[in-house]
Amino acid sequence: MDRQKTVAGLDVHKDSIYLCVMGHDEAIIFQKTYGTLTTDLRQMCADMVSHGVTEAAMESTATYWVPVWNALCDSMSLKLVNPFFIKQLPGRKSDVKDAQWIAECLLKNLIKGSFVPDSVVQDMRKYNRRIFDLNDDMVYNTNKLDAALQRCGFRLSNYVTHVKGKSYQSCISAIISGITDPFELAKLVHGRTINKHGKDVVMAAVTADFHQADIDLIRQYKEMIDIIDRQIKECQSALTALCKEHFPTQYERLQTIPGVRERAATAIIAETGADMSHFHKSTNLVGWCGLRPRNDESNRKIKSNKITHGNKFLRKILIEIAWTASRTRNCFFSNFSYVQCTVKRKTKMKVQVAIARKILVAVWHMFSNDENFFDVYLKRLEKEAEGQRLFQESIQ
């Protein structure tokens, strides 16, 4: 054990922080309770430096650890620890004991720090995760808008592909402006929809009984949707600008993967940081994302092979990429999906999880080796075509 090593354990709460400084001989040098205001954090940092603290650890408690990390990261080495891995022993039920236990585990090298990216990637994560929240709000308000129209008897959403189509949105704008005549609303519906379902059906679908209260609510929902849409575009523009400024090569390289475009590429970089030095193997990255099957076996019986918990934001975007890639013609992922679902009769959702894992493994190798995506399926098709050509030439 390093005799010059002095560590600190921090038990972080919403309105208080318990600090315990421990020497190399496990003797408690200093302990104190601090507030969570910025001035309190600066005083705590000064006290830790004055006592020679070189390394500190804290649990990842909601978002309360973030300002503590920012206040200490320039003065010492920090570790952010998953509380699951340092569960308290029986009898350690006070906050002071918690801080002591964290310091003791850190002193004995019993804990491993979580991946905390630099400030640029953290800013990118803020934009990326805000987009996920806004998309949830968009779905909620879009459903409420359609419910308000359905309540009035307006059934056009039953006959169009999606509610964000031109016909549906044109009718909403007309209703908000006070036009509720079915003949006028039917003129705004695309001719393809009318030809598919019939003019009488479309006319009946846009015939509704609108009160002023209904029109006011529809207008408010439409305004909310427009605001959310504008904020999504603003966040995506800022996120793309950061990617092009700090990770231009990785941003372009990711888009060589089938199904990956601007939104997916920026989300992957924002969550992984494009630095694979934190993940020694691709399996470490897959496990961190939560796409690796859990090892739950007892008495030679597999009780569960569900995927584990991990970075849900990265997992969501990878599943979306998997669905797109499985529908992309002449690529490895679509061929894999066809073989697994059609030939081997496997569940389609499980196959998408497998494709998402393969995409993440490909991302690890691309970032680690500085190379673009290499489609082995296309290469095999090229070799087969070349072999067929040579065979034809040989028999002529």
C-alpha positions as CSV (number, residue, x, y, z in Angstrom):
1,M,0.0,0.0,0.0
2,D,1.2,3.5,-0.9
3,R,2.2,5.2,2.4
4,Q,1.9,8.6,0.8
5,K,-1.7,7.9,-0.3
6,T,-4.5,9.9,1.3
7,V,-8.0,9.3,0.1
8,A,-11.5,10.7,0.7
9,G,-15.0,9.2,0.7
10,L,-18.0,11.4,-0.1
11,D,-21.6,10.5,0.7
12,V,-23.5,12.9,-1.5
13,H,-27.1,14.0,-0.8
14,K,-29.4,16.7,-2.1
15,D,-28.7,19.2,0.7
16,S,-25.6,17.8,2.4
17,I,-22.3,16.0,1.7
18,Y,-20.5,13.9,4.3
19,L,-16.7,13.9,3.9
20,C,-14.3,11.4,5.4
21,V,-10.5,11.7,4.8
22,M,-8.5,8.5,5.5
23,G,-4.8,7.9,5.6
24,H,-2.8,4.9,4.3
25,D,-3.1,3.2,7.7
26,E,-7.0,3.4,7.6
27,A,-6.9,6.1,10.3
28,I,-9.5,8.8,9.9
29,I,-7.7,12.1,9.5
30,F,-10.6,14.5,9.0
31,Q,-14.4,14.2,8.7
32,K,-17.0,16.9,8.3
33,T,-20.5,17.6,6.9
34,Y,-20.9,20.3,4.2
35,G,-23.7,21.9,2.4
36,T,-24.3,21.7,-1.3
37,L,-24.0,25.4,-2.3
38,T,-21.1,26.4,-4.5
39,T,-19.3,28.2,-1.7
40,D,-19.6,25.1,0.5
41,L,-18.2,22.9,-2.3
42,R,-15.2,25.3,-2.8
43,Q,-14.5,25.2,1.0
44,M,-14.7,21.4,1.0
45,C,-12.2,21.3,-1.9
46,A,-9.9,23.6,-0.1
47,D,-10.1,21.4,3.1
48,M,-9.4,18.2,1.1
49,V,-6.4,19.7,-0.6
50,S,-5.0,21.0,2.7
51,H,-5.2,17.5,4.2
52,G,-3.3,16.1,1.2
53,V,-6.1,14.2,-0.5
54,T,-5.0,12.9,-3.8
55,E,-7.9,10.6,-4.7
56,A,-11.6,10.7,-3.8
57,A,-14.7,8.6,-4.5
58,M,-18.4,9.2,-4.5
59,E,-21.6,7.4,-5.4
60,S,-23.5,8.3,-8.5
61,T,-26.5,9.7,-6.6
62,A,-29.0,11.0,-9.2
63,T,-27.6,14.3,-10.6
64,Y,-26.4,15.6,-7.2
65,W,-22.8,14.3,-7.8
66,V,-22.3,16.5,-10.9
67,P,-21.6,19.8,-9.2
68,V,-19.4,18.0,-6.6
69,W,-17.4,16.4,-9.5
70,N,-17.0,19.7,-11.3
71,A,-15.7,21.4,-8.1
72,L,-13.1,18.7,-7.4
73,C,-12.0,17.4,-10.7
74,D,-9.2,19.9,-11.2
75,S,-7.6,19.3,-7.8
76,M,-7.5,15.5,-7.4
77,S,-8.2,12.2,-9.0
78,L,-11.9,11.2,-8.8
79,K,-13.9,8.0,-9.1
80,L,-17.6,7.9,-9.6
81,V,-18.9,4.5,-8.3
82,N,-22.1,2.6,-8.9
83,P,-23.8,2.2,-5.5
84,F,-24.6,-1.4,-6.4
85,F,-21.0,-2.3,-6.1
86,I,-20.4,-0.9,-2.7
87,K,-23.5,-1.9,-0.8
88,Q,-23.2,-1.3,2.9
89,L,-22.4,-4.1,5.3
90,P,-24.7,-4.8,8.2
91,G,-24.5,-2.1,10.8
92,R,-23.3,0.7,8.5
93,K,-26.5,2.7,8.4
94,S,-25.4,6.2,9.1
95,D,-24.3,8.8,6.5
96,V,-20.9,9.2,8.3
97,K,-20.3,5.4,8.2
98,D,-21.2,5.5,4.5
99,A,-18.5,8.0,3.8
100,Q,-16.0,6.0,5.8
101,W,-16.8,2.8,4.0
102,I,-16.4,4.5,0.6
103,A,-13.0,5.9,1.7
104,E,-11.9,2.4,3.0
105,C,-13.0,0.7,-0.3
106,L,-11.1,3.3,-2.3
107,L,-8.0,3.0,-0.1
108,K,-7.9,-0.8,-0.7
109,N,-8.6,-0.5,-4.4
110,L,-11.9,-2.4,-4.1
111,I,-13.9,-0.2,-6.4
112,K,-13.7,0.7,-10.0
113,G,-14.7,4.2,-11.3
114,S,-17.4,4.7,-13.8
115,F,-16.8,6.3,-17.2
116,V,-17.2,10.1,-16.9
117,P,-16.4,11.9,-20.2
118,D,-14.8,15.3,-20.5
119,S,-16.7,18.6,-20.5
120,V,-17.2,18.8,-24.3
121,V,-18.8,15.3,-24.4
122,Q,-20.9,16.1,-21.3
123,D,-22.3,19.2,-23.1
124,M,-23.1,17.0,-26.1
125,R,-24.9,14.6,-23.8
126,K,-27.0,17.4,-22.5
127,Y,-28.2,18.2,-26.0
128,N,-28.7,14.5,-26.9
129,R,-30.7,13.6,-23.9
130,R,-32.7,16.8,-24.2
131,I,-33.7,15.6,-27.7
132,F,-34.9,12.3,-26.2
133,D,-37.1,14.2,-23.7
134,L,-38.5,16.4,-26.4
135,N,-39.3,13.5,-28.5
136,D,-41.3,12.0,-25.6
137,D,-43.1,15.4,-25.2
138,M,-43.8,15.5,-29.0
139,V,-45.4,12.0,-28.9
140,Y,-47.5,13.0,-25.9
141,N,-48.8,16.3,-27.4
142,T,-49.4,14.8,-30.8
143,N,-51.6,12.1,-29.2
144,K,-53.4,14.7,-27.2
145,L,-54.0,16.7,-30.3
146,D,-55.4,13.7,-32.2
147,A,-57.6,12.8,-29.2
148,A,-59.0,16.4,-29.2
149,L,-59.9,16.0,-32.9
150,Q,-61.3,12.5,-32.4
151,R,-63.5,13.9,-29.6
152,C,-65.1,16.2,-32.1
153,G,-65.7,13.5,-34.6
154,F,-62.7,14.4,-36.9
155,R,-61.5,10.9,-38.1
156,L,-59.0,11.8,-40.8
157,S,-56.1,10.2,-38.8
158,N,-57.8,6.8,-39.5
159,Y,-57.2,7.1,-43.2
160,V,-53.8,8.8,-43.5
161,T,-50.3,7.2,-42.9
162,H,-49.3,9.5,-40.1
163,V,-50.6,12.6,-38.4
164,K,-47.6,14.7,-39.5
165,G,-48.5,14.4,-43.1
166,K,-49.4,17.4,-45.3
167,S,-53.1,16.7,-45.6
168,Y,-53.6,16.2,-41.8
169,Q,-51.5,19.3,-40.9
170,S,-53.3,21.4,-43.5
171,C,-56.7,20.5,-42.1
172,I,-55.5,21.4,-38.6
173,S,-54.3,24.8,-39.7
174,A,-57.7,25.4,-41.4
175,I,-59.6,24.4,-38.3
176,I,-57.5,26.7,-36.1
177,S,-58.3,29.6,-38.5
178,G,-62.0,28.9,-38.2
179,I,-62.7,26.8,-41.3
180,T,-64.8,23.8,-40.3
181,D,-66.8,23.2,-43.5
182,P,-66.3,19.6,-44.6
183,F,-66.2,20.6,-48.3
184,E,-63.4,23.0,-47.6
185,L,-61.5,20.6,-45.4
186,A,-61.9,17.8,-48.0
187,K,-60.1,20.0,-50.6
188,L,-57.0,19.9,-48.4
189,V,-56.7,16.2,-48.4
190,H,-54.2,14.7,-50.9
191,G,-55.8,13.1,-54.0
192,R,-54.0,9.8,-53.3
193,T,-55.9,9.4,-50.0
194,I,-59.2,10.3,-51.7
195,N,-58.6,7.8,-54.5
196,K,-57.6,5.1,-52.0
197,H,-60.6,5.4,-49.6
198,G,-63.2,7.2,-51.7
199,K,-64.5,10.7,-51.7
200,D,-67.5,9.9,-49.5
201,V,-65.4,8.3,-46.8
202,V,-63.0,11.2,-46.7
203,M,-65.9,13.7,-46.6
204,A,-67.4,11.8,-43.6
205,A,-64.0,11.6,-41.9
206,V,-63.6,15.5,-41.9
207,T,-67.2,16.1,-40.9
208,A,-67.1,17.1,-37.2
209,D,-68.8,19.2,-34.6
210,F,-66.3,21.8,-33.4
211,H,-67.0,24.1,-30.4
212,Q,-64.9,27.2,-29.7
213,A,-63.4,25.4,-26.7
214,D,-62.2,22.6,-29.0
215,I,-60.7,25.0,-31.5
216,D,-58.8,26.8,-28.7
217,L,-57.4,23.5,-27.3
218,I,-56.4,22.3,-30.8
219,R,-54.6,25.6,-31.3
220,Q,-52.7,25.3,-28.0
221,Y,-51.6,21.7,-28.8
222,K,-50.5,22.8,-32.2
223,E,-48.5,25.7,-30.8
224,M,-46.9,23.3,-28.2
225,I,-45.9,20.9,-31.0
226,D,-44.4,23.7,-33.0
227,I,-42.3,24.9,-30.0
228,I,-41.1,21.3,-29.3
229,D,-40.2,20.8,-33.0
230,R,-38.2,24.1,-33.0
231,Q,-36.3,23.1,-29.8
232,I,-35.5,19.7,-31.3
233,K,-34.0,21.3,-34.3
234,E,-32.0,23.8,-32.2
235,C,-30.6,21.0,-30.0
236,Q,-29.7,18.9,-33.0
237,S,-28.0,21.8,-34.8
238,A,-25.9,22.6,-31.7
239,L,-25.1,18.9,-31.3
240,T,-24.0,18.5,-34.9
241,A,-21.9,21.7,-34.7
242,L,-20.0,20.3,-31.7
243,C,-19.5,16.9,-33.5
244,K,-18.1,18.6,-36.6
245,E,-15.8,20.8,-34.5
246,H,-14.4,18.3,-32.1
247,F,-15.0,14.9,-33.8
248,P,-15.2,15.5,-37.6
249,T,-13.5,12.3,-38.6
250,Q,-15.6,10.1,-36.3
251,Y,-18.8,11.9,-37.4
252,E,-18.2,11.1,-41.1
253,R,-16.9,7.6,-40.4
254,L,-20.0,6.6,-38.5
255,Q,-22.2,7.5,-41.4
256,T,-20.6,4.7,-43.4
257,I,-22.6,2.2,-41.3
258,P,-26.0,1.3,-42.9
259,G,-28.8,3.1,-41.1
260,V,-26.6,5.7,-39.5
261,R,-27.2,9.4,-40.5
262,E,-26.8,12.7,-38.7
263,R,-29.0,12.1,-35.7
264,A,-27.6,8.6,-35.0
265,A,-24.0,9.6,-35.5
266,T,-24.2,12.5,-33.1
267,A,-26.0,10.4,-30.5
268,I,-23.3,7.7,-30.6
269,I,-20.5,10.2,-30.3
270,A,-22.3,12.1,-27.5
271,E,-22.8,8.9,-25.4
272,T,-19.5,7.1,-26.0
273,G,-17.2,10.2,-26.4
274,A,-15.6,8.5,-29.5
275,D,-12.7,7.5,-27.2
276,M,-12.4,3.7,-26.8
277,S,-9.5,3.8,-24.4
278,H,-12.0,3.6,-21.6
279,F,-13.2,0.2,-23.0
280,H,-10.4,-2.3,-23.3
281,K,-12.5,-4.7,-25.4
282,S,-15.6,-4.4,-27.4
283,T,-17.4,-6.6,-24.9
284,N,-16.7,-4.0,-22.2
285,L,-18.5,-1.4,-24.4
286,V,-21.4,-3.8,-25.1
287,G,-21.8,-4.5,-21.4
288,W,-21.6,-0.8,-20.5
289,C,-24.4,-0.1,-23.0
290,G,-26.5,-3.0,-21.6
291,L,-26.8,-5.1,-24.8
292,R,-24.9,-8.2,-23.4
293,P,-27.0,-11.2,-22.2
294,R,-26.9,-11.6,-18.5
295,N,-25.2,-14.7,-17.0
296,D,-27.9,-16.1,-14.8
297,E,-27.3,-19.9,-14.6
298,S,-27.8,-22.2,-11.7
299,N,-27.4,-26.0,-11.5
300,R,-26.7,-26.0,-15.3
301,K,-30.0,-24.3,-16.0
302,I,-30.2,-20.9,-17.6
303,K,-32.8,-18.9,-15.7
304,S,-32.6,-15.7,-17.8
305,N,-30.6,-14.4,-20.7
306,K,-32.2,-11.0,-20.9
307,I,-29.9,-8.0,-21.6
308,T,-28.5,-6.2,-18.7
309,H,-29.0,-2.6,-17.6
310,G,-26.7,0.1,-19.1
311,N,-26.7,3.3,-21.0
312,K,-30.4,3.5,-22.1
313,F,-29.9,6.5,-24.4
314,L,-27.2,4.7,-26.5
315,R,-29.3,1.5,-26.4
316,K,-32.4,3.3,-27.7
317,I,-30.6,4.8,-30.7
318,L,-28.8,1.6,-31.5
319,I,-32.1,-0.3,-31.6
320,E,-33.5,2.4,-34.0
321,I,-30.4,2.0,-36.2
322,A,-30.9,-1.8,-36.1
323,W,-34.4,-1.5,-37.5
324,T,-33.2,0.7,-40.3
325,A,-30.2,-1.4,-41.1
326,S,-32.3,-4.6,-41.2
327,R,-34.4,-3.0,-44.0
328,T,-31.4,-1.7,-46.0
329,R,-30.9,-3.8,-49.1
330,N,-27.6,-5.6,-49.9
331,C,-25.9,-5.2,-46.5
332,F,-24.7,-7.6,-43.8
333,F,-27.4,-6.6,-41.3
334,S,-30.4,-7.1,-43.6
335,N,-29.0,-10.5,-44.7
336,F,-28.5,-11.4,-41.0
337,S,-32.0,-10.4,-40.1
338,Y,-33.4,-12.4,-43.0
339,V,-31.5,-15.5,-42.1
340,Q,-32.3,-15.3,-38.4
341,C,-36.0,-14.4,-38.7
342,T,-37.0,-16.3,-41.9
343,V,-34.7,-19.3,-41.9
344,K,-34.1,-19.9,-38.2
345,R,-37.5,-18.6,-37.1
346,K,-36.2,-16.4,-34.3
347,T,-38.1,-13.5,-32.7
348,K,-37.7,-10.3,-34.7
349,M,-37.1,-8.1,-31.6
350,K,-34.4,-10.4,-30.3
351,V,-32.8,-10.3,-33.7
352,Q,-32.8,-6.4,-33.6
353,V,-31.0,-6.5,-30.3
354,A,-28.4,-8.8,-31.8
355,I,-28.0,-6.4,-34.7
356,A,-27.6,-3.5,-32.3
357,R,-24.9,-5.4,-30.5
358,K,-23.1,-6.1,-33.8
359,I,-23.3,-2.4,-34.8
360,L,-21.8,-1.4,-31.4
361,V,-19.0,-3.8,-31.8
362,A,-18.3,-2.4,-35.3
363,V,-18.3,1.1,-33.8
364,W,-15.7,0.0,-31.2
365,H,-13.4,-1.4,-33.9
366,M,-13.9,1.7,-36.2
367,F,-12.9,4.1,-33.4
368,S,-10.1,1.9,-32.1
369,N,-8.5,1.2,-35.5
370,D,-9.4,4.5,-37.3
371,E,-11.2,2.8,-40.2
372,N,-14.5,3.0,-41.9
373,F,-17.3,0.4,-41.8
374,F,-16.4,-2.8,-43.8
375,D,-19.4,-4.8,-45.0
376,V,-18.3,-8.5,-45.2
377,Y,-21.5,-9.4,-46.9
378,L,-20.9,-7.1,-49.9
379,K,-17.3,-8.4,-50.0
380,R,-18.5,-12.0,-50.2
381,L,-20.9,-11.1,-53.0
382,E,-18.1,-9.4,-54.9
383,K,-16.0,-12.6,-54.5
384,E,-18.8,-14.8,-55.6
385,A,-19.4,-12.6,-58.7
386,E,-15.7,-12.6,-59.5
387,G,-15.6,-16.4,-59.2
388,Q,-18.7,-16.7,-61.4
389,R,-17.1,-14.4,-64.0
390,L,-13.8,-16.4,-64.0
391,F,-15.8,-19.7,-64.4
392,Q,-17.7,-18.3,-67.3
393,E,-14.5,-17.2,-69.0
394,S,-12.9,-20.6,-68.4
395,I,-15.7,-22.5,-70.2
396,Q,-15.8,-20.3,-73.2
